[in-house]
Amino acid sequence: GSTSGDGSPSAGRPSIIPGMSLDEDARWLEWVTKQFESIAGDDKEIDLDEFKTALKVKESFFAERFFALFDSDGSKTISLDELLKALDLLIHGSESDKLHFLFQVYDVDGSGSIDPDELRTVLKSCLRESAISLPEEKLDDLTLALFESADKDNSGSITFEELKAELETFPEVMENLTISRTEDASDPRYLTWTYWHNNSRKLLFLCGYVLLSIALFTSAMWRHRSGGPWYMLAKGCGQCLNFNCTFITVLMLRRCMTWLRATWIAKVLPLDQNVVLHQMVGYAILCYTLLHTCAHLFNFAKLTESGEFSFWEYVFTTRPGIGWVSGMASITGVVLQVFIILMVICSMTFVRRSGHFEVFYWSHLSYIWVWTLLIIHCANFWKWFVVPGLVFILEKIVGMARSRMGSLYIAEVNLLPSKVTHLVISRPQFFQFKPGDYVYINIPTIAKYEWHPFTISSAPSNTLWLHIRSMGQWTNRLYEYFRQPELLDSPKRLSTSLRRSRQRSRSQVHHIPENHRFCNIKCYVDGPYGTPTRQIFAAEHTVLIGAGIGITPFASILQSIMYRYRRRKQNCPNCSYSWCENIKDDDMKLRKVDFIWINRDQKSFEWFVSLLTKLELDQADEEPEGRFLEMHMYMTSALSKNDMKAIGLQMALDLLAKKEKKDSITGLRTRTQPGRPEWESVGGEEREGARVYCGAPALAKVIKAQCEHFGFHFYKENF
């Protein structure tokens, strides 16, 4: 049986493990009884439809089989006693009892043996339950692979003893014939030495930031102590705002950050955390702004007692003469308050990740007005801002100049599964990048003034590739634009036509896919900008973890790794033996790479499989020191091996993969595993010094906790 992610009964399904205490057993039985009574109603019996609803299975075949086996008296309903008796067998029963139950599920006609047609029916239902789509021929191959392996005497049917013998060859399957739950890690995360060690730069930086903020706040309050407590609070917050509104600019000097990553400063300052720190400082600005405003409002209320000006005149007019530019401090303060609140709200995750990136993009551009208003609002802000502001403007000018140097055109487009747009961009010679870098791209045909960040998915030795998942307005417009049968007018129509004709003549044997487009569309690229993965070659063992389209940084990294690997690879001139030179140098310290890719469904694997297939072929089957690149594929929609409904399918997939030397789901040599990885085993035996790079925000929290527990260095991709 399957369990909920948090392993709690409140999630809607039983969550129990063998050997639990009597108290836990009693509580669980009480919970089952209550759930049964709420479903059964007055008749205290559950029919098939109610059973299907309670079991929450996608495929009704298993609900019907379980119902028939639970209904011991054949009354077409299940009583509470029958349910508890069946669950007790599955939980506390012997291994033989559980095997008998499994055999009865597969023995559809109750004949005492399983024939090929029955096995095929069960496997087909397993595929539907796991959301796996395979051709009928492949289903036949799976059925025959499992049947031929289990039918030891070639009698044309599988007996109970034969099924038991077959299951014993899969010890990991035998261990899962029970109802299990996922245990949450209870180790303290923030109080461990490994956490402090892995986050030392960030923690020291934050300590310095807090101490500096306290110093600025208290010094400003002390200087204005004659104005009263509310005035002191306003001035203290104002001084902190001067610093933070400048510091938030420094954190987004991407070109400077990229340059600093190559220096010793990267070992001292948490440059890889610049986006996280930028967000943190943004929230600090909001808090200081609210306190600063409230303090001034209370101070204005106190000043109105003198009767010179009314409260609203202090807030919305220039008559009191507050401020160094025409008494506009109050008015600019109100406008600044609106801008800052709007920017913070529009930058929250629920806006950026809900397909409304443009809302975040355009609202964030109001930082220009914020800086302008701050200069008018505060007499001292320009002194803080002048140097970072000039550097920021210089970066923007350099970026605009570089983005318009050379002729950048989208030369090819591939429309891949899961609505992924693969752009092949011609790049000038001066455009150099490193694995994992990202760029901002502007395609005037799609949106004239919008720039969007995407990770470069090609190796530095190749042309510029971008893989863009359709998740928002701009990305959907891009995908739909290239779905048109004929591209819109190109500025170099004849050149494009000539290149197409030459391509056809060179590849008459190779059919050009329908979703492949040759084009000549002008674009602008700002970058490249560095990421933590620039350090990837400094470790001997690296673990790369991504989910869905979040692996785009690793497309570039894996290609670059394999390119360097091939340069060190040697082949014997007299035989087919090959090996990799074990030379340690500054250019390539990597000796082991584990690549973990987690997808929700089968279709999400399709767009990246061709590259992974090529990477598999690049490696010899046998390496003296083991395989250099190990790939681990996981599909979360597939039923895991601790689910009784999936045991036969997983056995069949294993057997067929060994026979055909490729996985039935992806076509790779690497077998696709159901569910999620066992994070405790990340990095294998070579844990010391391993570096883990994660490109998926949703996974980052889980994986980071595990990395800190085991002492890994953890890096999360951000831009």
Wavefront OBJ file of the C-alpha trace (Angstrom):
o trace
v 0.000 0.000 0.000
v 1.101 3.571 -0.633
v 1.489 6.155 2.087
v 1.332 9.908 2.243
v 4.440 12.024 1.870
v 4.524 13.042 5.511
v 3.645 9.609 6.822
v 0.763 10.884 8.957
v -2.678 9.292 9.241
v -4.236 12.690 8.765
v -3.019 12.655 5.171
v -5.775 10.164 4.349
v -4.085 6.736 4.221
v -2.716 4.240 6.772
v 0.845 4.955 7.797
v 2.387 2.161 9.781
v 5.507 0.019 10.012
v 6.065 -3.458 11.410
v 7.223 -3.620 14.986
v 5.479 -0.501 16.184
v 4.508 -0.191 19.825
v 1.186 -1.312 21.244
v 0.147 2.297 21.815
v 0.868 3.166 18.185
v -1.002 0.046 17.061
v -4.028 1.009 19.170
v -4.041 4.581 17.854
v -3.811 3.357 14.276
v -6.665 0.874 14.727
v -8.762 3.639 16.265
v -8.017 5.882 13.276
v -8.910 3.088 10.775
v -12.171 2.460 12.616
v -13.143 6.131 12.482
v -12.282 6.374 8.788
v -14.296 3.230 8.054
v -17.344 4.500 9.963
v -17.242 7.861 8.183
v -17.204 6.109 4.781
v -19.532 3.204 5.530
v -22.441 5.208 6.899
v -25.426 3.651 8.638
v -25.133 0.178 7.069
v -21.583 -0.241 8.460
v -20.524 -1.844 5.180
v -18.339 -0.549 2.320
v -19.284 -1.344 -1.259
v -16.919 -1.326 -4.252
v -17.453 2.349 -5.164
v -16.821 3.479 -1.588
v -13.757 1.231 -1.449
v -12.335 2.804 -4.644
v -12.849 6.280 -3.188
v -11.134 5.339 0.079
v -8.205 3.556 -1.598
v -7.503 6.459 -4.004
v -6.062 4.306 -6.773
v -5.889 5.505 -10.376
v -6.575 2.087 -11.906
v -9.814 0.369 -10.857
v -8.349 -3.096 -11.551
v -6.422 -3.094 -8.271
v -9.363 -1.717 -6.321
v -11.529 -4.554 -7.658
v -8.895 -7.200 -6.912
v -8.247 -5.932 -3.380
v -11.994 -5.631 -2.765
v -12.579 -9.205 -3.887
v -9.809 -10.496 -1.621
v -10.917 -8.408 1.362
v -14.530 -9.587 0.901
v -13.950 -12.991 2.487
v -17.648 -13.930 2.686
v -18.464 -12.922 -0.918
v -21.223 -10.519 0.143
v -20.111 -7.788 -2.297
v -19.465 -5.535 0.715
v -16.676 -5.272 3.274
v -17.337 -5.084 6.993
v -14.988 -3.523 9.535
v -13.921 -6.978 10.742
v -13.043 -8.073 7.207
v -11.038 -4.895 6.609
v -9.084 -5.164 9.877
v -8.383 -8.850 9.265
v -6.976 -8.137 5.787
v -4.883 -5.187 6.987
v -3.545 -7.235 9.883
v -2.371 -9.863 7.395
v -0.600 -7.285 5.252
v 1.032 -5.602 8.241
v 1.705 -8.318 10.792
v 1.396 -11.412 8.626
v 4.290 -13.666 7.741
v 6.208 -13.362 4.505
v 4.363 -16.384 3.167
v 0.961 -14.834 3.988
v 1.863 -11.670 2.107
v 3.126 -13.666 -0.870
v -0.139 -15.616 -0.974
v -2.081 -12.337 -1.039
v 0.111 -11.008 -3.873
v -0.323 -14.263 -5.806
v -4.106 -14.020 -5.465
v -4.018 -10.459 -6.868
v -2.226 -11.746 -9.982
v -4.342 -14.929 -10.255
v -7.307 -13.084 -11.756
v -9.431 -16.145 -12.617
v -8.657 -17.941 -9.327
v -7.306 -21.039 -11.076
v -4.317 -21.420 -8.776
v -1.798 -20.361 -11.409
v -0.944 -17.255 -13.443
v -1.008 -17.506 -17.221
v 0.607 -14.974 -19.632
v -2.662 -13.182 -20.356
v -3.363 -12.650 -16.664
v 0.166 -11.351 -16.135
v -0.218 -8.981 -19.092
v -3.492 -7.638 -17.672
v -1.856 -6.938 -14.310
v 1.212 -5.272 -15.864
v -0.992 -3.108 -18.084
v -2.843 -1.907 -14.995
v 0.497 -1.293 -13.250
v 1.601 0.910 -16.153
v -1.598 2.966 -15.965
v -1.288 3.316 -12.200
v 2.284 4.578 -12.622
v 1.360 6.949 -15.496
v 3.792 5.128 -17.814
v 2.884 4.921 -21.492
v 4.512 2.135 -23.513
v 3.639 0.606 -26.906
v 1.702 -2.656 -26.910
v 4.776 -4.441 -28.246
v 6.828 -3.244 -25.290
v 4.101 -4.418 -22.899
v 4.324 -7.842 -24.540
v 8.098 -7.823 -24.098
v 7.734 -6.946 -20.413
v 5.189 -9.706 -19.901
v 7.336 -12.325 -21.631
v 10.497 -11.239 -19.798
v 8.852 -11.708 -16.389
v 6.886 -14.798 -17.371
v 9.860 -16.644 -18.898
v 11.974 -15.845 -15.858
v 9.314 -17.024 -13.384
v 8.054 -20.101 -15.283
v 10.931 -22.336 -14.215
v 9.444 -25.601 -15.500
v 8.198 -24.124 -18.824
v 4.695 -25.374 -18.050
v 3.019 -22.287 -19.513
v 1.834 -20.979 -16.134
v 3.329 -19.595 -12.920
v 2.582 -21.408 -9.665
v 2.832 -19.927 -6.196
v 6.164 -21.659 -5.553
v 7.554 -20.308 -8.840
v 6.439 -16.774 -8.003
v 8.023 -17.084 -4.575
v 11.288 -18.333 -6.105
v 11.286 -15.436 -8.582
v 10.670 -12.864 -5.854
v 13.565 -14.284 -3.841
v 15.918 -13.243 -6.661
v 14.850 -9.652 -5.932
v 15.667 -9.262 -2.215
v 14.904 -5.532 -2.267
v 11.376 -6.391 -3.464
v 10.850 -9.013 -0.782
v 11.621 -6.434 1.875
v 8.841 -4.162 0.602
v 5.886 -6.513 0.918
v 4.384 -4.352 3.658
v 2.817 -0.999 4.299
v 5.569 1.503 5.028
v 5.920 5.145 5.820
v 8.493 7.802 5.118
v 10.327 8.846 8.252
v 11.144 12.532 8.513
v 14.663 13.389 9.565
v 14.537 14.578 13.151
v 18.187 15.582 13.481
v 18.669 19.207 14.481
v 19.739 20.996 11.338
v 20.975 24.348 12.514
v 22.869 23.183 15.598
v 25.241 20.798 13.842
v 28.895 21.486 13.210
v 28.527 20.548 9.523
v 25.818 23.199 9.061
v 28.030 25.925 10.516
v 31.026 24.701 8.521
v 29.091 24.569 5.239
v 27.588 28.029 5.791
v 30.508 29.745 7.527
v 30.991 32.494 4.927
v 27.315 33.375 4.830
v 26.926 33.305 8.616
v 30.014 35.477 9.199
v 28.794 37.875 6.524
v 25.361 38.079 8.153
v 26.955 38.723 11.534
v 28.917 41.590 10.016
v 25.773 42.903 8.324
v 23.793 42.831 11.580
v 26.584 44.497 13.586
v 26.960 47.238 10.971
v 23.191 47.820 10.939
v 23.136 48.117 14.746
v 26.043 50.554 14.644
v 24.388 52.726 11.988
v 21.039 52.657 13.790
v 22.367 53.550 17.234
v 24.744 56.241 15.963
v 21.921 57.974 14.052
v 19.618 57.809 17.078
v 22.339 59.252 19.325
v 23.009 62.178 16.980
v 19.300 63.103 16.947
v 18.497 62.357 20.578
v 17.255 65.919 21.097
v 14.297 65.362 18.768
v 12.461 62.877 20.952
v 12.007 59.072 20.721
v 9.899 58.981 17.533
v 12.261 61.296 15.706
v 15.233 59.208 16.897
v 13.574 56.005 15.623
v 12.838 57.606 12.258
v 16.434 58.801 11.867
v 17.852 55.429 12.922
v 15.733 53.614 10.339
v 16.568 56.273 7.762
v 20.313 55.723 8.203
v 19.824 51.954 7.798
v 17.763 52.642 4.665
v 20.620 54.700 3.218
v 22.921 51.708 3.651
v 20.479 48.978 2.553
v 19.153 50.822 -0.519
v 22.782 51.127 -1.635
v 23.846 47.622 -0.594
v 20.967 46.000 -2.505
v 22.435 47.563 -5.648
v 25.887 46.138 -4.906
v 24.418 42.641 -4.577
v 23.075 42.789 -8.142
v 26.257 43.964 -9.873
v 26.282 40.740 -11.885
v 29.290 41.549 -14.048
v 31.389 42.451 -11.007
v 30.188 39.315 -9.181
v 31.196 37.165 -12.160
v 34.666 38.731 -12.154
v 35.042 38.350 -8.375
v 34.234 34.625 -8.558
v 37.630 34.090 -10.206
v 39.511 35.846 -7.376
v 40.425 35.013 -3.764
v 37.471 37.109 -2.610
v 35.156 34.219 -3.545
v 36.739 32.232 -0.682
v 35.933 34.976 1.824
v 32.591 36.461 0.772
v 29.405 34.442 0.028
v 29.206 35.528 -3.616
v 27.121 32.453 -4.426
v 24.428 33.729 -2.064
v 24.013 37.142 -3.696
v 20.423 36.520 -4.806
v 19.374 35.206 -1.385
v 21.055 38.178 0.299
v 19.403 40.520 -2.222
v 15.990 39.152 -1.225
v 16.848 39.377 2.464
v 17.961 43.011 2.139
v 14.768 43.742 0.183
v 12.645 42.552 3.111
v 14.853 44.537 5.490
v 14.204 47.669 3.397
v 10.454 47.042 3.633
v 10.636 46.692 7.438
v 12.815 49.787 7.857
v 10.502 51.728 5.531
v 7.404 50.832 7.539
v 9.105 51.713 10.837
v 10.555 54.922 9.376
v 7.122 55.992 8.075
v 5.245 55.095 11.263
v 7.802 56.922 13.405
v 7.459 60.076 11.298
v 3.644 59.856 11.439
v 3.735 59.696 15.253
v 6.218 62.550 15.255
v 3.932 64.608 12.956
v 1.005 63.913 15.295
v 3.117 65.299 18.143
v 4.114 68.395 16.105
v 0.478 69.206 15.318
v -0.024 69.912 19.014
v 1.837 73.205 18.460
v -0.913 74.155 15.961
v 1.365 75.522 13.243
v 0.423 72.912 10.616
v -2.190 70.193 10.498
v -1.310 66.496 10.406
v -2.323 66.138 6.726
v -0.237 69.178 5.769
v 2.811 67.479 7.281
v 2.116 64.277 5.313
v 0.853 65.447 1.890
v 2.122 69.015 1.327
v 5.398 70.925 1.084
v 4.221 73.764 3.374
v 6.134 72.593 6.485
v 9.311 72.735 4.389
v 10.607 69.292 5.453
v 13.362 68.077 3.136
v 16.362 69.501 1.355
v 14.621 69.816 -2.078
v 11.658 72.221 -1.857
v 10.290 70.596 1.305
v 9.324 67.414 -0.628
v 10.491 64.850 1.952
v 6.956 63.885 3.044
v 5.461 63.608 -0.463
v 8.414 61.616 -1.819
v 8.242 59.424 1.289
v 4.611 58.505 0.580
v 5.410 57.670 -3.062
v 8.481 55.663 -2.010
v 6.342 53.698 0.425
v 3.971 52.711 -2.394
v 6.807 51.760 -4.770
v 8.660 49.637 -2.210
v 5.556 47.728 -1.080
v 4.608 47.114 -4.726
v 8.096 45.852 -5.599
v 8.212 43.463 -2.643
v 4.755 42.003 -3.317
v 5.396 41.562 -7.052
v 8.735 39.853 -6.402
v 7.241 37.141 -4.185
v 7.364 33.524 -5.318
v 3.622 33.179 -5.908
v 3.874 35.948 -8.546
v 7.132 34.917 -10.236
v 6.337 31.189 -10.350
v 2.690 31.451 -11.365
v 3.282 32.376 -14.999
v 3.313 36.139 -14.357
v 7.033 36.852 -14.557
v 6.271 40.034 -16.511
v 4.531 41.480 -13.446
v 7.720 40.974 -11.432
v 9.891 42.220 -14.306
v 8.105 45.510 -14.974
v 7.414 46.326 -11.317
v 11.074 45.740 -10.462
v 12.139 48.291 -13.062
v 10.685 50.959 -10.778
v 14.000 50.836 -8.880
v 15.035 53.730 -11.161
v 12.243 55.868 -9.713
v 13.049 54.676 -6.189
v 16.668 55.823 -6.464
v 15.593 59.154 -7.970
v 13.055 59.757 -5.211
v 15.552 58.714 -2.522
v 18.021 61.349 -3.736
v 15.260 63.971 -3.474
v 13.909 62.576 -0.205
v 17.135 62.366 1.782
v 19.978 64.883 1.764
v 22.654 62.255 2.481
v 21.570 59.342 0.276
v 23.569 60.486 -2.751
v 26.782 60.218 -0.718
v 26.089 56.536 -0.112
v 24.875 55.859 -3.617
v 27.314 57.742 -5.859
v 30.004 55.030 -6.215
v 27.753 51.905 -6.447
v 25.372 53.869 -8.670
v 28.135 54.818 -11.108
v 29.356 51.195 -11.213
v 25.791 50.016 -11.821
v 25.324 52.510 -14.679
v 28.695 51.492 -16.132
v 27.659 47.825 -15.994
v 24.441 48.631 -17.809
v 26.273 50.592 -20.510
v 28.809 47.778 -21.004
v 25.982 45.225 -21.110
v 24.032 47.198 -23.711
v 27.155 47.683 -25.809
v 28.150 44.016 -25.679
v 24.620 42.842 -26.404
v 24.609 44.836 -29.627
v 28.127 43.973 -30.735
v 28.319 41.385 -33.484
v 25.389 39.800 -35.237
v 23.419 37.453 -33.045
v 20.679 35.485 -34.760
v 18.559 32.537 -33.772
v 19.687 30.100 -36.471
v 17.743 26.973 -35.478
v 14.815 26.094 -33.270
v 13.746 22.683 -31.968
v 10.336 22.292 -30.357
v 10.831 19.550 -27.794
v 8.377 17.605 -25.613
v 6.916 19.213 -22.494
v 6.723 22.541 -24.397
v 10.465 23.154 -24.313
v 11.909 25.502 -26.942
v 15.514 24.771 -27.888
v 17.193 27.831 -29.429
v 20.480 27.577 -31.343
v 22.052 31.041 -31.493
v 25.015 32.074 -33.602
v 27.551 33.777 -31.363
v 30.419 36.139 -32.091
v 33.983 35.136 -31.226
v 34.218 37.549 -28.303
v 31.308 35.815 -26.507
v 33.008 33.377 -24.132
v 31.223 31.552 -21.326
v 31.774 28.784 -18.792
v 29.612 25.780 -17.861
v 26.522 26.788 -15.903
v 26.610 30.468 -16.911
v 23.386 32.265 -17.774
v 22.403 35.147 -20.043
v 19.592 37.640 -20.448
v 17.999 37.399 -23.883
v 15.849 39.874 -25.765
v 13.978 38.810 -28.902
v 12.331 41.905 -30.404
v 9.975 39.761 -32.483
v 8.495 38.325 -29.262
v 8.721 41.397 -26.998
v 10.716 44.467 -27.905
v 11.697 45.635 -24.420
v 11.686 42.474 -22.313
v 14.873 40.721 -21.163
v 14.629 37.282 -19.592
v 17.324 35.148 -17.876
v 18.073 31.593 -19.019
v 20.891 29.171 -18.358
v 23.176 28.310 -21.269
v 22.698 24.608 -22.009
v 25.568 24.098 -24.461
v 29.228 23.448 -23.726
v 31.645 26.386 -24.129
v 33.159 24.679 -27.169
v 29.826 24.668 -29.018
v 27.350 27.234 -30.306
v 25.029 28.980 -27.854
v 22.056 26.833 -26.797
v 19.105 27.814 -24.651
v 16.407 25.384 -23.508
v 13.317 27.356 -22.478
v 10.312 25.748 -20.774
v 6.935 27.374 -21.516
v 5.776 28.476 -18.073
v 4.747 32.125 -18.467
v 3.444 34.682 -20.926
v 6.750 35.407 -22.695
v 7.895 31.779 -22.869
v 4.486 30.665 -24.166
v 4.549 33.370 -26.844
v 8.002 32.167 -27.869
v 6.860 28.545 -28.196
v 3.686 29.437 -30.076
v 5.609 31.718 -32.449
v 7.861 28.872 -33.582
v 4.945 26.445 -33.829
v 3.759 28.301 -36.913
v 4.120 26.197 -40.084
v 6.042 29.015 -41.732
v 8.121 31.483 -39.770
v 7.369 35.149 -40.101
v 9.329 37.234 -42.589
v 13.050 36.999 -42.010
v 15.414 39.882 -42.789
v 17.627 37.461 -44.728
v 15.096 35.265 -46.461
v 17.338 34.221 -49.367
v 20.251 33.337 -47.062
v 17.948 31.240 -44.930
v 16.492 29.450 -47.953
v 19.989 28.745 -49.295
v 21.095 27.314 -45.938
v 17.981 25.132 -45.801
v 18.581 23.742 -49.294
v 22.222 23.001 -48.487
v 21.196 21.333 -45.282
v 18.743 19.122 -47.167
v 21.372 18.169 -49.745
v 23.902 17.269 -47.042
v 21.425 15.193 -45.044
v 19.259 13.422 -47.565
v 19.497 10.274 -45.502
v 18.601 12.064 -42.239
v 15.013 13.227 -42.119
v 14.595 16.737 -40.692
v 12.050 16.527 -37.837
v 8.762 18.344 -38.228
v 9.428 20.363 -35.059
v 12.813 21.541 -36.331
v 13.025 25.047 -37.799
v 15.776 26.929 -39.606
v 15.418 30.670 -39.203
v 17.306 33.940 -39.057
v 15.738 35.946 -36.239
v 17.586 38.835 -34.627
v 18.164 38.673 -30.885
v 20.242 40.405 -28.213
v 22.110 38.675 -25.403
v 23.409 40.273 -22.204
v 26.009 38.241 -20.347
v 27.311 35.726 -19.644
v 27.016 35.820 -15.869
v 28.647 33.322 -13.529
v 27.044 30.876 -11.101
v 28.352 28.572 -8.327
v 28.930 25.841 -10.920
v 32.034 27.658 -12.120
v 33.749 25.858 -9.249
v 32.664 22.468 -10.464
v 36.059 21.323 -11.718
v 37.731 22.156 -8.392
v 36.289 19.059 -6.682
v 37.210 15.432 -7.263
v 33.638 14.221 -6.748
v 30.542 16.171 -7.756
v 26.847 15.336 -7.454
v 24.484 17.162 -9.823
v 20.792 17.145 -8.890
v 18.003 18.607 -10.979
v 14.266 18.283 -11.495
v 12.446 18.796 -14.794
v 13.680 21.779 -16.785
v 15.814 22.700 -13.758
v 18.646 20.624 -15.207
v 19.429 23.117 -17.997
v 22.627 24.265 -16.229
v 23.759 20.649 -16.140
v 23.280 20.203 -19.877
v 26.190 22.584 -20.402
v 28.151 21.195 -17.465
v 27.832 17.549 -18.526
v 28.863 18.327 -22.093
v 31.858 20.297 -20.859
v 32.827 17.550 -18.423
v 32.665 14.901 -21.131
v 34.637 17.109 -23.531
v 37.463 17.374 -20.984
v 37.114 13.690 -20.193
v 37.533 12.768 -23.863
v 40.701 14.845 -24.041
v 42.224 12.649 -21.311
v 40.848 9.396 -22.667
v 43.322 7.043 -24.359
v 42.664 4.084 -26.647
v 44.940 1.124 -27.220
v 45.971 0.994 -30.925
v 46.013 -2.818 -30.907
v 42.676 -3.548 -29.251
v 39.417 -1.934 -28.203
v 40.606 -1.283 -24.640
v 40.321 2.324 -23.489
v 41.234 4.152 -20.327
v 41.364 7.637 -18.853
v 44.744 9.092 -17.941
v 44.920 9.596 -14.190
v 46.667 12.963 -14.328
v 45.716 15.468 -11.670
v 45.930 19.036 -12.864
v 44.311 22.382 -12.197
v 42.264 22.137 -15.367
v 40.463 18.902 -14.487
v 40.414 17.560 -10.921
v 37.119 15.736 -11.339
v 37.317 11.967 -10.996
v 33.661 11.153 -10.361
v 30.331 12.737 -11.343
v 26.905 11.533 -10.168
v 24.037 13.038 -12.128
v 20.552 12.727 -10.594
v 17.531 13.767 -12.647
v 14.053 13.685 -11.102
v 10.946 14.065 -13.256
v 7.268 13.933 -12.491
v 6.233 11.939 -15.544
v 7.615 9.979 -18.469
v 7.207 12.750 -21.046
v 9.501 15.113 -19.151
v 12.491 12.887 -19.924
v 12.149 13.117 -23.687
v 13.736 16.472 -24.482
v 17.096 15.695 -22.810
v 17.428 11.985 -23.540
v 19.326 12.411 -26.833
v 22.164 14.254 -25.070
v 22.282 11.723 -22.232
v 22.394 8.875 -24.752
v 25.400 10.478 -26.397
v 27.106 10.914 -23.026
v 26.533 7.229 -22.239
v 28.072 6.195 -25.558
v 31.099 8.410 -24.892
v 32.086 6.189 -21.993
v 33.600 2.737 -22.373
v 31.610 -0.068 -20.833
v 34.470 -0.934 -18.539
v 36.739 1.652 -16.961
v 39.743 0.691 -14.781
v 38.522 2.931 -11.959
v 34.798 2.585 -12.593
v 32.516 4.732 -14.713
v 33.411 8.412 -14.725
v 29.801 9.590 -15.104
v 27.018 7.769 -13.292
v 23.443 8.727 -14.144
v 20.452 8.182 -11.857
v 16.950 8.721 -13.266
v 13.846 8.969 -11.072
v 10.186 9.212 -12.020
v 7.965 10.366 -9.156
v 4.623 9.412 -10.727
v 5.688 5.756 -10.919
v 4.654 3.554 -8.024
v 7.623 2.896 -5.785
v 8.853 -0.580 -4.937
v 7.235 -0.403 -1.503
v 3.817 -0.428 -3.196
v 2.400 -3.912 -3.693
v 0.701 -2.814 -6.921
v 4.085 -2.089 -8.531
v 6.143 -5.152 -7.633
v 5.455 -7.108 -10.832
v 6.029 -4.106 -13.081
v 9.324 -3.169 -11.442
v 10.557 -6.754 -11.677
v 9.598 -6.899 -15.363
v 11.299 -3.569 -16.093
v 14.472 -4.783 -14.369
v 14.515 -8.049 -16.294
v 13.870 -6.427 -19.673
v 16.490 -3.737 -19.008
v 19.110 -6.426 -18.331
v 18.066 -8.323 -21.448
v 17.960 -5.358 -23.853
v 20.657 -3.330 -22.044
v 18.436 -0.258 -22.081
v 15.602 1.178 -20.047
v 12.075 0.756 -21.409
v 10.953 4.205 -20.224
v 13.780 6.432 -21.520
v 15.784 4.207 -23.845
v 18.955 4.916 -21.851
v 21.236 2.262 -20.436
v 20.501 3.720 -17.024
v 17.439 2.180 -15.417
v 14.734 4.686 -14.428
v 13.859 4.235 -10.771
v 10.368 4.865 -9.353
v 9.723 7.493 -6.705
v 12.404 9.734 -5.242
v 16.058 9.097 -4.406
v 17.279 7.834 -1.073
v 19.064 11.046 -0.124
v 21.127 9.253 2.513
v 22.960 7.464 -0.319
v 23.787 10.622 -2.323
v 27.465 10.586 -3.149
v 27.844 6.872 -2.516
v 30.886 5.781 -0.544
v 33.025 8.716 -1.695
v 31.421 11.255 0.634
v 34.541 13.129 1.677
v 34.819 16.410 -0.190
v 31.831 15.766 -2.449
v 30.124 18.869 -3.813
v 26.399 18.823 -4.470
v 24.868 21.216 -7.010
v 21.104 21.497 -7.086
v 19.147 23.306 -9.785
v 15.651 22.827 -8.392
v 14.335 25.260 -5.728
v 11.736 22.797 -4.441
v 14.387 20.161 -3.803
v 16.977 22.527 -2.400
v 15.673 22.607 1.192
v 15.462 18.824 1.467
v 18.824 18.162 -0.157
v 20.631 20.928 1.714
v 19.580 19.447 5.049
v 20.905 16.044 3.960
v 24.159 17.583 2.701
v 24.721 19.335 6.005
v 24.010 16.098 7.846
v 26.632 14.202 5.835
v 29.160 17.030 5.491
v 28.785 17.736 1.760
v 29.403 21.154 0.228
v 26.053 22.317 -1.148
v 25.448 24.848 -3.940
v 22.110 26.042 -5.278
v 21.682 27.621 -8.699
v 20.200 31.126 -8.573
v 19.748 34.068 -10.898
l 1 2 3 4 5 6 7 8 9 10 11 12 13 14 15 16 17 18 19 20 21 22 23 24 25 26 27 28 29 30 31 32 33 34 35 36 37 38 39 40 41 42 43 44 45 46 47 48 49 50 51 52 53 54 55 56 57 58 59 60 61 62 63 64 65 66 67 68 69 70 71 72 73 74 75 76 77 78 79 80 81 82 83 84 85 86 87 88 89 90 91 92 93 94 95 96 97 98 99 100 101 102 103 104 105 106 107 108 109 110 111 112 113 114 115 116 117 118 119 120 121 122 123 124 125 126 127 128 129 130 131 132 133 134 135 136 137 138 139 140 141 142 143 144 145 146 147 148 149 150 151 152 153 154 155 156 157 158 159 160 161 162 163 164 165 166 167 168 169 170 171 172 173 174 175 176 177 178 179 180 181 182 183 184 185 186 187 188 189 190 191 192 193 194 195 196 197 198 199 200 201 202 203 204 205 206 207 208 209 210 211 212 213 214 215 216 217 218 219 220 221 222 223 224 225 226 227 228 229 230 231 232 233 234 235 236 237 238 239 240 241 242 243 244 245 246 247 248 249 250 251 252 253 254 255 256 257 258 259 260 261 262 263 264 265 266 267 268 269 270 271 272 273 274 275 276 277 278 279 280 281 282 283 284 285 286 287 288 289 290 291 292 293 294 295 296 297 298 299 300 301 302 303 304 305 306 307 308 309 310 311 312 313 314 315 316 317 318 319 320 321 322 323 324 325 326 327 328 329 330 331 332 333 334 335 336 337 338 339 340 341 342 343 344 345 346 347 348 349 350 351 352 353 354 355 356 357 358 359 360 361 362 363 364 365 366 367 368 369 370 371 372 373 374 375 376 377 378 379 380 381 382 383 384 385 386 387 388 389 390 391 392 393 394 395 396 397 398 399 400 401 402 403 404 405 406 407 408 409 410 411 412 413 414 415 416 417 418 419 420 421 422 423 424 425 426 427 428 429 430 431 432 433 434 435 436 437 438 439 440 441 442 443 444 445 446 447 448 449 450 451 452 453 454 455 456 457 458 459 460 461 462 463 464 465 466 467 468 469 470 471 472 473 474 475 476 477 478 479 480 481 482 483 484 485 486 487 488 489 490 491 492 493 494 495 496 497 498 499 500 501 502 503 504 505 506 507 508 509 510 511 512 513 514 515 516 517 518 519 520 521 522 523 524 525 526 527 528 529 530 531 532 533 534 535 536 537 538 539 540 541 542 543 544 545 546 547 548 549 550 551 552 553 554 555 556 557 558 559 560 561 562 563 564 565 566 567 568 569 570 571 572 573 574 575 576 577 578 579 580 581 582 583 584 585 586 587 588 589 590 591 592 593 594 595 596 597 598 599 600 601 602 603 604 605 606 607 608 609 610 611 612 613 614 615 616 617 618 619 620 621 622 623 624 625 626 627 628 629 630 631 632 633 634 635 636 637 638 639 640 641 642 643 644 645 646 647 648 649 650 651 652 653 654 655 656 657 658 659 660 661 662 663 664 665 666 667 668 669 670 671 672 673 674 675 676 677 678 679 680 681 682 683 684 685 686 687 688 689 690 691 692 693 694 695 696 697 698 699 700 701 702 703 704 705 706 707 708 709 710 711 712 713 714 715 716 717 718 719
